[in-house]
Structures are given as C-alpha cells and as structure tokens.
Amino acid sequence: MAFELTEYPPKSFSDKYQKYLAPHGVLLAPTQVLKNKKLGTSAEDTLRKAFKITLKKLRKMRAACANCNKTEGVGEECGQCRAVKYCGQQCRLIRQPTHDLVCQHLKEELIDQVVECLPVPVPLGRQVVRGKGGRVTDWKDWFTHHTVIHDNISATVGLISQWWHYTGLAHPGEASLQASLERIVTNVFSTVLTIGHCPFWFPSLTSTLHQYNEIHIHLLGADEPEVGAVESGLMQVASRVLGRPIVVTLVAPDLAHHPQTFSWTPTRPHQVTSSVRAVTYSGLYHDFWRDHLATSDTHAQVSRPQVALAIHPGVHTDEMLVLWKPTLQLLAYEHVPLVMTTYNEAEFHTTLQKLETLQANVVHGDVNPLRSLHLKQTPYEPDHVWAANSYIIAIDNSRTS
C-alpha cells in the first residue's frame, strides 16, 4: 500500500469551513470571510493554519517510498510533480519509466486538491445547462455549446487566486487554476452525461429512440453519485442529451444506506424534474427483475429498460465477477443492452478479458470521451491514476455474438 485513504483532507477542510467560506452556497472572497466575527479575531491566522495542516496531511499520505514502500529515510522527491518520494536513487530509477506516464497528472492533482479545499469553487446554478441539447461529442463541445459553465469558471479564477495566497504555496498561474476548475467540473457532470449517452453506443437502439415517449434506463450497482445526481436535479442533463423524458431506476443493495430513496417506488416514482423520474430498489438486480418485471401484479410492474448501465461494477476482479454474473446472464437472456464503465485502462483491459470468458457480445470498448478529467493517484499504486467513467464497454445483448 502506498498510502491509506481513511480521510480525504481537502473534503474535511471544505466541510469544516463551508459555513464561513460559502455560507449561502457561493464562495466568498477572503476579505468578506474575515469580517465574520464567528471566526474570531485571529481569523486570518486560523485559515492559514488550517491550510497548512491540510497540506501536511496530504504530504503524509505520500510519505512512503513509491517503489519499495519504505517509510524511513525517504528524502528524494520528484522535482516535477512533488507527489512521489523515494528512499534512494535506485528506487527512483526503477520507477522512472512508469512514473513519467503519470507525472503531469499527479502535478495537476496537487493543484486540484488545494482548489477542492474551497467549498463551491464554481457556482452551478440552473443556468449552467443553458445551451443546445442533444449529444455531446467531448468536453470542449460541452463547455462551448451546451452550457455557460465556462464563463462561470473564468469569473472564478481571480477569486481562487485570492484564496491561494493563504496556502503558503507558490501560485501556479491563472491558466493552471482555470484548467483545475474545468477538471473538477468534468467530474461533476461525467456520470450524468455518461447516463444520457449510454443508448448511443448501440446503433440499432439509437435508430429507434424516437419511438419511445420516455426512455427507461436501469442504473445497476447505484450508490451515492447516482443518488446525488437525482437529488441535485443534475439528472436532467441525461434527459436533455436524449431529447425526451427519462425514467432512471437505481438498483443496488447499497441503496439501503440511502433511506431518503425508500419512497422512490415503482408505484410512486420520484418526480425529479418535469422530464426526469426516479425509482429505487434496495437489493439485487435479479430480485428486482422478478418483483417488478416478471411479476403479473400490474401495480408492481415497471417497463422494460431500453438500456442498463453499470457504473464501475468492478468485474475485473474474480470476487466481483462472481457477484455480477447472475445479473450479466439475466441481461443477456432478456436481450437488454448493457454499458459498463471502468476507472482506468488496466481495469478496462482486465474487464474485457473477464467478459470474454462469458462470451459477452462486446460491440464497443474504448476511452469515454466524457470521462472525468479529474484524475487521482491510486492509493495502492503510486504510478497508476484513476478517474470516474474513464473507459466505456458496451455489450449488445439484443443480438448474439
């Protein structure tokens, strides 16, 4: 293990100081925050100290040698990214080829981590999805034609610069801060855009979408990100991409940890917006299918999905493949197209190998053009990075391989 991620320091900072830094959901300038008497007479020193402690915790997470995991005598640091350390020249040389592949990403991650300390670094009001609807080709298309977020980011850079001076770090430049804010925003929208685009990976399905009054998408293994997308209203982005109302059905045992979703039942779907409804089922997918699709009880029945989506199912591991196998077989038997996402390239290739043993009809597998650009260092491997929805795998169960 390179480091144990029991706490994410930037989130802890943001959670603790949000009521002071962004009391109304909008980040304030330092001069405004320091007027808050609740922070005390030494508010400026308090905030500088809080940043210092947070950065120290981040450095501690990477205190071990990136090659041998030794914790003593680790004094040699990568001068480019400053995100990895080595106990000596030999370990550094061993790691150099793999580290070079991620060095720039890790350098950017350190900037992102400082920005993440600030609550609501980019305002995301209703106007952020103002622009044309329909398919999004990539993030440049999203920022340029589908939203006004880019304007919000540009307006925020100066404010982030003001706060940066409290960190004690050298300022990376406004261009770097702008890029960081853009990466963080892609992380916010990657999942809902991936949901909205999952039917488009199947040409036969794309050509028939116009026939449906509403599109039914089943989200398998759903958890906090998908629940959050529903609660925040961001799920409307998926409907906007498809150009018609959608019903998203979240199915997973882990939904038991989200009691606010218990009332989102097939008989009483949660009306998120005028174009989005949400249903949840706390349990396994084959049980959901039995209870709500194979049932003769018309009050419990739900419509068949046009497509199913599994966000990061983890079937690259033998343990998770065993758990997911009944669901994969059910979807194949019922001819429901399935899309999966993976966190990184290594997971992607291993997942393809696992699916090959199941004779899955994979019709598309590649980098997701709407993947999160907010990359993170993998805790157990210093020279690996991950990001939400990095790769797409599409399995066309509507026809045999």
C-alpha positions as CSV (number, residue, x, y, z in Angstrom):
1,M,0.0,0.0,0.0
2,A,1.4,3.4,-0.9
3,F,-1.0,5.2,1.5
4,E,-4.2,4.6,3.4
5,L,-7.1,6.8,2.4
6,T,-9.1,6.8,5.6
7,E,-9.8,10.6,5.3
8,Y,-9.6,13.0,2.4
9,P,-8.1,16.2,3.8
10,P,-9.5,18.7,1.3
11,K,-13.0,17.4,1.9
12,S,-12.5,17.7,5.6
13,F,-11.3,21.3,5.2
14,S,-14.3,22.1,2.9
15,D,-16.8,20.5,5.3
16,K,-15.4,22.3,8.3
17,Y,-15.2,25.8,6.8
18,Q,-18.1,25.8,4.4
19,K,-20.4,27.7,6.7
20,Y,-17.8,30.5,6.8
21,L,-16.4,30.4,3.2
22,A,-19.6,29.7,1.3
23,P,-22.5,30.3,3.8
24,H,-25.1,30.8,1.0
25,G,-23.7,28.2,-1.5
26,V,-21.4,30.7,-3.1
27,L,-17.6,31.0,-2.3
28,L,-16.8,34.4,-0.8
29,A,-13.7,36.4,-1.2
30,P,-11.2,36.3,1.8
31,T,-12.0,39.9,2.7
32,Q,-15.6,39.1,3.1
33,V,-14.9,35.9,5.1
34,L,-12.6,37.7,7.5
35,K,-15.4,40.0,8.5
36,N,-17.2,37.1,10.1
37,K,-16.8,37.6,13.8
38,K,-17.6,33.9,14.5
39,L,-14.1,33.1,13.1
40,G,-12.6,35.1,15.9
41,T,-10.1,38.0,16.0
42,S,-7.3,35.8,14.5
43,A,-9.4,34.5,11.6
44,E,-6.6,35.0,9.1
45,D,-4.1,33.0,11.1
46,T,-6.7,30.4,11.7
47,L,-7.3,29.9,8.0
48,R,-3.6,29.9,7.1
49,K,-3.0,27.3,9.8
50,A,-5.9,25.2,8.6
51,F,-4.5,25.2,5.0
52,K,-1.0,24.3,6.4
53,I,-2.4,21.3,8.4
54,T,-4.4,20.1,5.4
55,L,-1.4,20.2,3.1
56,K,0.7,18.4,5.7
57,K,-1.9,15.6,5.8
58,L,-1.7,15.4,2.0
59,R,2.1,15.1,2.1
60,K,1.9,12.5,4.8
61,M,-0.3,10.3,2.6
62,R,2.6,10.1,0.2
63,A,5.4,9.8,2.8
64,A,6.5,6.2,1.8
65,C,8.9,5.3,-1.0
66,A,6.9,5.0,-4.2
67,N,8.9,1.9,-5.1
68,C,9.6,-0.2,-2.0
69,N,7.1,1.4,0.4
70,K,9.8,2.1,2.9
71,T,8.9,4.8,5.4
72,E,12.3,5.7,6.8
73,G,15.0,7.7,5.0
74,V,12.6,8.7,2.3
75,G,14.0,12.1,1.2
76,E,14.2,12.0,-2.6
77,E,11.2,13.7,-4.2
78,C,10.2,14.0,-7.8
79,G,11.1,17.6,-8.7
80,Q,8.4,17.9,-11.3
81,C,5.2,16.7,-9.6
82,R,6.4,16.7,-6.0
83,A,3.8,13.9,-5.5
84,V,6.0,10.9,-5.0
85,K,9.1,10.2,-2.9
86,Y,11.9,7.6,-3.0
87,C,14.3,6.2,-0.4
88,G,17.1,6.4,-2.9
89,Q,18.4,6.8,-6.5
90,Q,17.9,3.0,-7.2
91,C,14.2,3.0,-6.4
92,R,13.8,6.2,-8.4
93,L,15.4,4.7,-11.5
94,I,13.3,1.6,-11.2
95,R,10.1,3.7,-11.2
96,Q,11.1,6.3,-13.7
97,P,9.5,4.7,-16.8
98,T,6.1,4.2,-15.2
99,H,6.2,7.5,-13.2
100,D,6.9,9.5,-16.4
101,L,3.5,8.4,-17.7
102,V,1.6,9.9,-14.8
103,C,3.9,12.7,-13.5
104,Q,2.0,15.5,-15.1
105,H,-1.3,14.1,-13.9
106,L,0.0,14.0,-10.3
107,K,1.3,17.5,-10.6
108,E,-2.2,18.6,-11.7
109,E,-3.8,16.6,-8.9
110,L,-1.9,18.6,-6.2
111,I,-3.4,21.8,-7.7
112,D,-6.8,20.2,-7.7
113,Q,-6.5,19.2,-4.1
114,V,-5.9,22.8,-3.0
115,V,-8.9,24.0,-5.0
116,E,-11.0,21.2,-3.6
117,C,-10.5,22.7,-0.1
118,L,-12.7,25.6,-1.2
119,P,-16.4,24.9,-0.9
120,V,-18.4,25.6,-4.1
121,P,-15.4,26.7,-6.2
122,V,-17.6,27.0,-9.3
123,P,-21.3,28.1,-8.9
124,L,-23.6,25.6,-10.6
125,G,-27.0,27.1,-10.8
126,R,-29.8,26.2,-13.2
127,Q,-28.3,28.3,-15.9
128,V,-25.3,26.0,-16.3
129,V,-27.2,23.8,-18.7
130,R,-28.4,26.7,-20.8
131,G,-27.4,26.0,-24.5
132,K,-28.2,23.4,-27.1
133,G,-29.4,20.0,-26.1
134,G,-28.6,16.7,-27.8
135,R,-25.5,14.6,-28.0
136,V,-22.2,15.9,-26.7
137,T,-19.1,14.9,-28.6
138,D,-16.5,15.8,-25.9
139,W,-15.8,18.2,-23.1
140,K,-14.9,21.1,-25.5
141,D,-18.3,20.7,-27.1
142,W,-19.9,20.6,-23.7
143,F,-18.3,23.8,-22.4
144,T,-18.6,25.6,-25.7
145,H,-22.1,24.8,-26.9
146,H,-24.1,23.1,-24.1
147,T,-23.5,25.2,-21.0
148,V,-22.4,28.6,-19.7
149,I,-20.2,27.0,-17.1
150,H,-17.0,28.1,-18.9
151,D,-18.0,31.7,-18.2
152,N,-18.5,30.9,-14.5
153,I,-15.1,29.3,-14.3
154,S,-13.4,32.2,-15.9
155,A,-15.1,34.6,-13.5
156,T,-14.0,32.4,-10.5
157,V,-10.3,32.2,-11.3
158,G,-9.4,35.5,-9.7
159,L,-11.3,34.5,-6.5
160,I,-9.4,31.2,-6.3
161,S,-6.1,33.2,-6.7
162,Q,-7.0,35.3,-3.7
163,W,-7.5,32.2,-1.6
164,W,-4.3,30.6,-2.9
165,H,-2.2,33.1,-1.1
166,Y,-3.4,31.6,2.2
167,T,-1.9,28.2,1.3
168,G,1.7,29.3,1.5
169,L,2.3,27.6,-1.8
170,A,3.7,29.2,-5.0
171,H,0.9,30.4,-7.2
172,P,0.7,28.0,-10.2
173,G,-0.7,30.7,-12.6
174,E,-4.2,31.6,-13.5
175,A,-4.2,29.3,-16.6
176,S,-3.4,26.3,-14.3
177,L,-6.2,27.3,-11.9
178,Q,-8.7,27.6,-14.8
179,A,-7.7,24.1,-16.0
180,S,-8.1,22.8,-12.5
181,L,-11.6,24.2,-12.2
182,E,-12.5,22.7,-15.6
183,R,-11.3,19.3,-14.4
184,I,-13.3,19.5,-11.2
185,V,-16.4,20.4,-13.3
186,T,-16.0,17.4,-15.6
187,N,-16.1,15.2,-12.5
188,V,-19.5,16.7,-11.6
189,F,-21.0,16.1,-15.0
190,S,-19.3,12.9,-16.2
191,T,-21.8,10.4,-14.7
192,V,-25.0,12.2,-15.8
193,L,-23.6,12.7,-19.3
194,T,-22.5,9.1,-19.5
195,I,-26.0,8.0,-18.5
196,G,-27.5,10.2,-21.2
197,H,-25.2,8.8,-23.8
198,C,-25.4,5.1,-23.0
199,P,-28.1,4.3,-25.6
200,F,-25.9,5.8,-28.3
201,W,-23.3,3.1,-28.1
202,F,-25.8,0.8,-29.8
203,P,-26.7,1.8,-33.4
204,S,-29.8,-0.3,-33.5
205,L,-31.1,1.3,-30.3
206,T,-30.2,4.8,-31.4
207,S,-32.3,4.5,-34.6
208,T,-35.4,3.5,-32.6
209,L,-35.2,6.0,-29.7
210,H,-37.7,8.3,-31.4
211,Q,-40.3,5.7,-31.0
212,Y,-40.4,6.0,-27.2
213,N,-42.3,8.6,-25.3
214,E,-39.8,8.2,-22.5
215,I,-36.5,6.3,-22.1
216,H,-36.1,3.8,-19.3
217,I,-32.5,3.4,-18.0
218,H,-31.6,0.9,-15.3
219,L,-28.6,2.0,-13.2
220,L,-27.1,-1.1,-11.7
221,G,-24.9,-1.0,-8.5
222,A,-26.1,2.6,-8.0
223,D,-24.7,4.4,-4.9
224,E,-24.0,7.9,-3.7
225,P,-23.0,9.5,-7.0
226,E,-26.2,8.4,-8.8
227,V,-28.4,9.2,-5.8
228,G,-26.8,12.6,-5.6
229,A,-27.4,13.2,-9.3
230,V,-31.1,12.6,-8.7
231,E,-31.4,14.7,-5.6
232,S,-29.5,17.7,-7.0
233,G,-31.5,17.6,-10.2
234,L,-28.4,17.1,-12.4
235,M,-30.0,14.0,-13.8
236,Q,-32.0,16.4,-16.1
237,V,-28.8,16.6,-18.1
238,A,-29.2,13.0,-19.2
239,S,-32.8,13.8,-20.4
240,R,-31.5,16.9,-22.2
241,V,-29.0,14.8,-24.1
242,L,-31.6,12.3,-25.2
243,G,-34.2,14.9,-26.0
244,R,-37.0,13.2,-24.2
245,P,-38.2,12.3,-20.7
246,I,-36.3,9.6,-18.9
247,V,-37.1,7.2,-16.0
248,V,-33.9,6.2,-14.2
249,T,-34.2,3.1,-12.0
250,L,-31.5,2.7,-9.4
251,V,-30.9,-0.9,-8.2
252,A,-28.3,-2.0,-5.6
253,P,-28.1,-3.4,-2.1
254,D,-26.1,-0.3,-1.1
255,L,-29.2,1.8,-1.5
256,A,-30.1,0.6,2.0
257,H,-27.6,3.3,3.1
258,H,-29.7,6.0,1.5
259,P,-33.1,6.0,3.3
260,Q,-34.2,9.1,1.5
261,T,-34.7,7.0,-1.6
262,F,-37.0,4.4,0.1
263,S,-40.1,6.4,-1.1
264,W,-39.0,6.3,-4.8
265,T,-41.0,3.2,-5.6
266,P,-42.3,1.9,-8.9
267,T,-45.8,2.9,-7.8
268,R,-44.7,6.3,-6.7
269,P,-41.7,7.4,-8.7
270,H,-39.8,10.5,-7.5
271,Q,-40.5,13.4,-9.9
272,V,-37.1,15.0,-10.1
273,T,-38.0,17.5,-12.9
274,S,-40.7,17.6,-15.5
275,S,-38.6,15.4,-17.7
276,V,-37.0,13.0,-15.1
277,R,-38.5,10.4,-12.8
278,A,-36.5,8.1,-10.5
279,V,-37.2,4.7,-8.9
280,T,-35.1,2.8,-6.5
281,Y,-34.8,-0.9,-5.4
282,S,-32.6,-1.8,-2.5
283,G,-31.4,-5.3,-3.4
284,L,-30.0,-7.5,-6.2
285,Y,-31.0,-6.9,-9.8
286,H,-32.4,-10.4,-10.5
287,D,-34.7,-10.0,-7.4
288,F,-35.8,-6.6,-8.8
289,W,-36.5,-8.2,-12.2
290,R,-38.6,-10.9,-10.5
291,D,-40.5,-8.5,-8.4
292,H,-41.1,-5.8,-10.9
293,L,-40.7,-7.1,-14.5
294,A,-41.5,-10.8,-14.3
295,T,-44.4,-10.2,-12.0
296,S,-48.1,-10.5,-13.0
297,D,-49.0,-7.8,-10.5
298,T,-49.8,-4.8,-12.6
299,H,-49.4,-2.4,-9.7
300,A,-45.8,-3.6,-9.1
301,Q,-44.8,-3.8,-12.8
302,V,-42.3,-1.4,-14.4
303,S,-41.4,-1.0,-18.1
304,R,-38.5,-2.9,-19.6
305,P,-35.4,-0.8,-19.9
306,Q,-34.1,0.3,-23.2
307,V,-30.6,0.0,-21.8
308,A,-28.8,-0.8,-18.5
309,L,-25.7,0.9,-17.1
310,A,-23.3,-0.3,-14.5
311,I,-21.0,2.5,-13.2
312,H,-17.7,1.0,-12.1
313,P,-19.0,-2.6,-11.4
314,G,-15.5,-3.8,-10.6
315,V,-15.9,-7.1,-12.5
316,H,-12.2,-7.0,-13.3
317,T,-11.8,-8.9,-10.0
318,D,-12.8,-12.5,-9.6
319,E,-14.8,-11.7,-6.5
320,M,-16.9,-9.1,-8.1
321,L,-17.4,-11.1,-11.3
322,V,-18.9,-13.9,-9.2
323,L,-21.4,-11.4,-7.7
324,W,-22.3,-9.8,-11.0
325,K,-22.5,-13.0,-13.1
326,P,-26.2,-13.6,-12.4
327,T,-27.0,-10.1,-13.5
328,L,-24.9,-10.3,-16.6
329,Q,-26.6,-13.6,-17.5
330,L,-30.0,-12.2,-16.9
331,L,-29.5,-9.2,-19.1
332,A,-28.1,-11.4,-21.9
333,Y,-31.1,-13.7,-21.6
334,E,-33.6,-10.8,-21.6
335,H,-31.7,-9.1,-24.5
336,V,-31.1,-5.8,-22.6
337,P,-28.1,-3.8,-23.9
338,L,-25.6,-3.1,-21.1
339,V,-22.9,-0.4,-20.7
340,M,-20.2,-0.6,-18.2
341,T,-17.6,2.0,-17.1
342,T,-14.2,1.4,-15.5
343,Y,-11.9,3.7,-13.5
344,N,-8.7,3.3,-15.6
345,E,-7.0,1.5,-18.5
346,A,-5.7,-1.5,-16.5
347,E,-9.2,-2.2,-15.1
348,F,-10.7,-1.8,-18.6
349,H,-8.4,-4.4,-20.2
350,T,-8.9,-6.9,-17.4
351,T,-12.7,-6.5,-17.5
352,L,-12.6,-7.2,-21.3
353,Q,-10.8,-10.4,-20.5
354,K,-13.3,-11.5,-17.9
355,L,-16.2,-10.7,-20.3
356,E,-14.6,-12.8,-23.0
357,T,-14.9,-15.9,-20.7
358,L,-18.7,-15.2,-20.5
359,Q,-18.9,-14.8,-24.3
360,A,-20.3,-11.4,-23.9
361,N,-21.1,-9.6,-27.2
362,V,-18.9,-6.5,-26.7
363,V,-19.5,-4.1,-29.6
364,H,-17.6,-1.2,-28.2
365,G,-14.7,-0.7,-25.8
366,D,-12.6,2.5,-25.6
367,V,-11.9,5.7,-23.8
368,N,-15.0,7.5,-22.7
369,P,-15.0,10.9,-24.4
370,L,-17.0,12.3,-21.4
371,R,-14.8,10.7,-18.7
372,S,-13.9,12.8,-15.7
373,L,-10.6,14.6,-16.3
374,H,-10.2,14.9,-12.5
375,L,-7.5,12.2,-12.1
376,K,-6.5,10.8,-8.8
377,Q,-3.5,8.8,-7.7
378,T,-4.4,5.2,-6.9
379,P,-3.7,4.5,-3.2
380,Y,-2.1,1.1,-3.7
381,E,0.0,2.0,-6.8
382,P,1.7,5.4,-6.9
383,D,2.2,5.2,-10.7
384,H,-1.4,4.5,-11.5
385,V,-4.2,7.1,-11.8
386,W,-8.0,6.7,-12.0
387,A,-11.0,8.9,-12.8
388,A,-14.7,8.3,-12.9
389,N,-16.0,6.7,-16.1
390,S,-12.6,6.6,-17.8
391,Y,-13.5,3.8,-20.2
392,I,-16.7,2.5,-21.8
393,I,-17.6,-1.1,-22.5
394,A,-20.9,-1.7,-24.5
395,I,-22.4,-5.2,-24.6
396,D,-25.2,-5.6,-27.2
397,N,-27.4,-8.3,-25.7
398,S,-30.1,-7.6,-28.4
399,R,-28.2,-9.9,-30.8
400,T,-25.9,-12.9,-30.4
401,S,-22.2,-12.7,-30.9
